[in-house]
Amino acid sequence: MAAPLTADAFVRALRAEGVRVTEHTGWHSHNRNHKGAWGPVHGVMLHHTAGSSSVGYCRRGTSELPGPLCAGVVTKDGVVHLVGYGRTNHAGSGSSAVLAAVREELPLPAPGPDAVDGNARFYGFEIENLGSGRDPYPAPQLDAVERLSAALCRVHGWSAASVIGHKEWTRRKIDPSFSMAGMRNRVAGRLGARPGPGAPPVRDDAPFPGGAFFVPGHRDPLFTAVGRRLVAEGCGRYSVGPGPVWGAADRSSYAAWQRKLGYRGADADGTPGRASWQRLRVPRV
């Protein structure tokens, strides 16, 4: 249980997790708060749009179901379009037993009768997909879903158990049309937690060695692993390398990673800090 983030804190949390965000005009105050309370919030609820022209539709809604229909729409290219914030028409009524399980971060039961208003209790996101079983979810789109879910779990101190699908909330729905257990395992991996039973193992990441470890000229095989992760994140600034000696190209590359997370000024100086290191997820060597 938590008070909802302010709109500014919400978008900062997404960007800090590496989510690519497009802010649509007026999203900060576009909501249905006049219909009832917004919060306390207990988790993140994921949906698919069942259509392709989704951003405008989710912003406007219809005469029967006025918008916004979510806080953000995740398009195929992995961009999260922010269209509203606060109480949105995304969840509708759902199971009190499911809400209790999410609140305690316990395994989800099968949804019971629709008895609880989910619009007040969850951050809602629509994922652009036809929901037909034949429309793929591209890798950048699933990466964005993982990141936005982890961002909100991280800032609220929740585990991946606080991320649910609409189909797990109510018997009326079938979205999203991907495995929620698989997505929760991805979120758990990003948060550094153990996945659920039978899931693939989470990669064993290197612990943060401390800022003093990153001295120009210091040699260690860990620096090669750092550089490879920076290149994979699109932040590599190497003409040759990366290699095992920490140098100017490594600092420049790491500064690009810090800026990608939203850090600015002295906070993006190219020297790793604990928070940015944990999000880079460098494997052990």
C-alpha positions as CSV (number, residue, x, y, z in Angstrom):
1,M,0.0,0.0,0.0
2,A,1.3,3.4,-0.9
3,A,0.3,6.9,-1.7
4,P,0.5,7.5,-5.5
5,L,3.6,9.3,-6.8
6,T,3.2,12.8,-8.0
7,A,3.2,13.1,-11.8
8,D,6.7,14.5,-11.8
9,A,8.0,11.8,-9.5
10,F,6.3,9.2,-11.7
11,V,8.0,10.3,-14.9
12,R,11.3,10.7,-13.2
13,A,11.1,7.1,-11.9
14,L,10.3,5.8,-15.4
15,R,13.2,7.7,-17.0
16,A,15.6,6.6,-14.2
17,E,14.9,3.0,-15.2
18,G,15.7,3.7,-18.8
19,V,12.1,4.0,-20.1
20,R,11.7,6.0,-23.3
21,V,8.9,8.4,-22.6
22,T,6.7,10.7,-24.8
23,E,4.7,13.2,-22.8
24,H,1.4,14.2,-24.4
25,T,-0.1,17.6,-23.7
26,G,-1.9,17.8,-20.4
27,W,-1.2,14.3,-19.3
28,H,-0.2,15.4,-15.7
29,S,-3.8,16.4,-14.9
30,H,-5.9,14.3,-17.4
31,N,-7.7,11.9,-15.1
32,R,-11.1,10.7,-13.7
33,N,-10.4,11.8,-10.1
34,H,-13.8,13.5,-9.9
35,K,-15.3,10.0,-9.9
36,G,-13.6,8.9,-6.8
37,A,-10.4,8.5,-4.8
38,W,-7.0,7.8,-6.5
39,G,-5.0,5.7,-4.1
40,P,-3.7,4.2,-2.0
41,V,-2.1,2.2,-4.8
42,H,-1.0,-1.5,-4.5
43,G,0.6,-2.3,-7.8
44,V,0.9,-2.1,-11.6
45,M,-1.8,-3.5,-13.9
46,L,-1.0,-4.5,-17.5
47,H,-3.4,-4.6,-20.5
48,H,-3.3,-5.0,-24.2
49,T,-5.2,-2.6,-26.4
50,A,-6.8,-5.1,-28.8
51,G,-6.3,-2.5,-31.5
52,S,-3.5,-0.7,-33.4
53,S,-4.4,3.0,-33.3
54,S,-4.1,3.1,-29.6
55,V,-2.5,6.2,-28.2
56,G,-5.3,8.7,-29.2
57,Y,-8.0,6.2,-28.3
58,C,-6.6,5.6,-24.9
59,R,-6.3,9.3,-24.3
60,R,-9.8,10.1,-25.4
61,G,-11.8,7.0,-24.7
62,T,-15.4,6.8,-25.8
63,S,-18.7,8.2,-24.7
64,E,-19.4,5.0,-22.9
65,L,-15.9,4.7,-21.4
66,P,-14.3,8.2,-21.2
67,G,-10.6,8.6,-21.2
68,P,-8.0,8.4,-20.1
69,L,-8.0,4.6,-20.3
70,C,-4.5,4.3,-18.7
71,A,-1.5,6.3,-17.6
72,G,0.6,5.2,-20.5
73,V,0.5,3.3,-23.8
74,V,3.5,1.1,-24.7
75,T,3.8,1.2,-28.5
76,K,5.6,-1.5,-30.6
77,D,8.8,0.6,-30.7
78,G,9.1,0.5,-26.9
79,V,8.1,4.1,-26.3
80,V,5.7,4.8,-23.4
81,H,3.2,7.5,-24.3
82,L,2.0,9.2,-21.2
83,V,-1.7,10.2,-21.8
84,G,-3.1,10.6,-18.3
85,Y,-2.3,10.4,-14.6
86,G,-4.4,9.7,-11.6
87,R,-7.6,7.6,-11.6
88,T,-8.0,6.2,-15.1
89,N,-10.6,3.9,-16.7
90,H,-8.3,0.9,-17.1
91,A,-9.1,-1.8,-14.5
92,G,-12.8,-1.6,-13.6
93,S,-14.2,-3.9,-10.9
94,G,-12.3,-7.0,-9.8
95,S,-11.6,-9.5,-7.2
96,S,-11.2,-8.6,-3.5
97,A,-9.2,-11.8,-3.0
98,V,-6.7,-10.8,-5.8
99,L,-6.3,-7.3,-4.3
100,A,-5.6,-8.8,-0.9
101,A,-2.9,-11.1,-2.4
102,V,-1.3,-8.2,-4.3
103,R,-1.3,-6.1,-1.1
104,E,0.5,-8.8,0.8
105,E,2.6,-9.8,-2.2
106,L,1.3,-13.4,-2.1
107,P,0.6,-15.8,-5.0
108,L,-2.5,-14.8,-6.8
109,P,-5.7,-16.8,-6.4
110,A,-8.1,-17.3,-9.3
111,P,-10.2,-14.1,-9.5
112,G,-13.4,-14.1,-7.6
113,P,-16.5,-12.0,-8.1
114,D,-16.1,-8.4,-9.2
115,A,-16.3,-6.5,-6.0
116,V,-13.5,-3.9,-5.8
117,D,-12.7,-0.8,-7.8
118,G,-9.3,-1.3,-9.4
119,N,-9.1,2.1,-11.0
120,A,-8.3,3.6,-7.7
121,R,-5.8,0.9,-6.7
122,F,-3.4,0.3,-9.6
123,Y,-1.2,2.2,-12.1
124,G,-2.5,1.1,-15.5
125,F,-0.7,0.6,-18.7
126,E,-2.0,-0.4,-22.1
127,I,0.3,-2.4,-24.4
128,E,-0.3,-2.0,-28.2
129,N,-1.3,-5.4,-29.5
130,L,-4.3,-7.0,-31.2
131,G,-4.5,-9.7,-28.6
132,S,-5.2,-12.3,-31.3
133,G,-2.3,-14.6,-30.4
134,R,-0.8,-13.8,-33.9
135,D,0.3,-10.3,-33.2
136,P,3.9,-10.3,-31.8
137,Y,5.2,-8.2,-29.0
138,P,8.6,-6.9,-30.2
139,A,11.6,-7.1,-27.9
140,P,11.8,-3.3,-27.4
141,Q,8.1,-3.3,-26.3
142,L,8.5,-6.1,-23.8
143,D,11.7,-4.4,-22.5
144,A,9.7,-1.2,-21.9
145,V,7.0,-3.1,-20.0
146,E,9.6,-4.8,-17.9
147,R,11.3,-1.4,-17.2
148,L,8.2,0.6,-16.4
149,S,7.0,-2.2,-14.0
150,A,10.3,-2.4,-12.3
151,A,10.5,1.4,-12.0
152,L,7.3,1.6,-10.0
153,C,8.1,-1.4,-7.9
154,R,11.5,0.0,-7.1
155,V,10.3,3.5,-6.1
156,H,7.5,2.0,-3.9
157,G,9.6,-0.8,-2.5
158,W,7.4,-3.5,-4.0
159,S,8.5,-6.9,-5.4
160,A,7.5,-8.2,-8.8
161,A,4.4,-9.8,-7.1
162,S,2.8,-6.3,-7.3
163,V,2.7,-6.5,-11.1
164,I,-0.5,-8.2,-12.4
165,G,-2.5,-8.6,-15.7
166,H,-6.0,-7.5,-16.2
167,K,-6.9,-11.2,-16.8
168,E,-5.7,-11.9,-13.3
169,W,-7.9,-9.2,-11.8
170,T,-11.3,-10.2,-13.2
171,R,-12.9,-13.2,-15.0
172,R,-14.2,-10.8,-17.7
173,K,-10.8,-10.1,-19.4
174,I,-8.1,-12.0,-21.2
175,D,-5.4,-9.4,-21.5
176,P,-2.5,-9.1,-21.8
177,S,-1.9,-12.0,-24.2
178,F,1.5,-12.9,-22.9
179,S,2.6,-14.9,-19.8
180,M,2.3,-12.7,-16.7
181,A,4.5,-15.2,-14.8
182,G,7.2,-14.7,-17.4
183,M,6.9,-10.9,-17.1
184,R,7.0,-11.0,-13.3
185,N,10.2,-13.1,-13.6
186,R,11.7,-10.5,-15.9
187,V,10.8,-7.7,-13.4
188,A,12.2,-9.8,-10.5
189,G,15.4,-10.2,-12.5
190,R,15.7,-6.4,-13.1
191,L,15.0,-5.8,-9.4
192,G,17.6,-8.3,-8.4
193,A,15.2,-10.7,-6.7
194,R,14.9,-14.5,-7.2
195,P,12.3,-15.6,-9.8
196,G,9.4,-17.9,-9.1
197,P,9.6,-21.7,-9.1
198,G,10.5,-23.2,-12.4
199,A,11.7,-19.9,-13.9
200,P,15.0,-19.5,-15.7
201,P,17.8,-18.4,-13.3
202,V,18.4,-14.7,-12.9
203,R,21.8,-13.6,-14.1
204,D,24.4,-13.3,-11.3
205,D,25.4,-9.6,-11.4
206,A,28.7,-8.2,-10.1
207,P,28.3,-6.3,-6.8
208,F,29.1,-2.6,-6.8
209,P,32.9,-2.3,-6.0
210,G,32.7,1.3,-4.8
211,G,33.5,4.5,-6.7
212,A,37.2,4.4,-5.7
213,F,37.6,1.2,-7.7
214,F,37.2,3.3,-10.9
215,V,40.7,5.0,-11.0
216,P,42.2,5.9,-14.4
217,G,44.8,3.2,-15.3
218,H,43.4,0.6,-12.9
219,R,43.4,-2.8,-14.6
220,D,40.7,-5.4,-13.9
221,P,38.7,-7.8,-16.1
222,L,35.5,-6.3,-14.6
223,F,36.1,-3.2,-16.7
224,T,35.7,-5.2,-19.9
225,A,32.4,-6.5,-18.7
226,V,31.3,-2.9,-17.8
227,G,32.2,-1.7,-21.3
228,R,30.3,-4.5,-23.0
229,R,27.2,-3.7,-21.0
230,L,27.6,0.0,-21.9
231,V,27.9,-0.8,-25.6
232,A,24.8,-3.1,-25.3
233,E,22.8,-0.2,-23.8
234,G,23.8,2.1,-26.7
235,C,26.2,4.2,-24.5
236,G,29.6,2.9,-25.8
237,R,32.0,5.7,-26.7
238,Y,34.9,3.5,-27.7
239,S,37.1,3.8,-30.8
240,V,39.0,0.7,-29.6
241,G,37.8,-1.6,-26.9
242,P,36.3,-1.9,-24.3
243,G,39.2,-3.4,-22.4
244,P,40.5,-4.2,-18.9
245,V,42.0,-0.8,-18.1
246,W,39.7,2.0,-16.9
247,G,40.2,5.1,-19.0
248,A,38.7,8.2,-20.6
249,A,36.5,6.2,-23.0
250,D,35.1,4.2,-20.2
251,R,34.2,7.3,-18.2
252,S,32.7,9.0,-21.3
253,S,30.6,5.8,-21.9
254,Y,29.5,5.6,-18.3
255,A,28.6,9.3,-18.3
256,A,26.3,8.6,-21.4
257,W,24.7,5.7,-19.3
258,Q,24.1,8.1,-16.4
259,R,22.5,10.7,-18.7
260,K,20.3,7.9,-20.2
261,L,19.0,7.3,-16.7
262,G,18.2,10.9,-16.3
263,Y,21.2,12.1,-14.3
264,R,22.6,15.6,-15.1
265,G,25.6,17.8,-14.2
266,A,27.9,16.4,-11.5
267,D,25.7,13.3,-11.2
268,A,26.7,12.3,-14.7
269,D,30.5,12.5,-14.3
270,G,31.3,9.0,-15.6
271,T,32.2,7.6,-12.2
272,P,29.8,4.7,-11.3
273,G,27.5,5.1,-8.3
274,R,25.6,2.3,-6.6
275,A,22.1,3.2,-8.1
276,S,23.4,3.5,-11.7
277,W,25.5,0.4,-11.3
278,Q,22.6,-1.8,-10.2
279,R,20.6,-0.7,-13.2
280,L,23.4,-1.5,-15.6
281,R,23.5,-5.1,-14.3
282,V,27.1,-6.0,-15.1
283,P,27.7,-9.8,-15.0
284,R,30.3,-11.3,-12.7
285,V,33.6,-12.2,-14.3
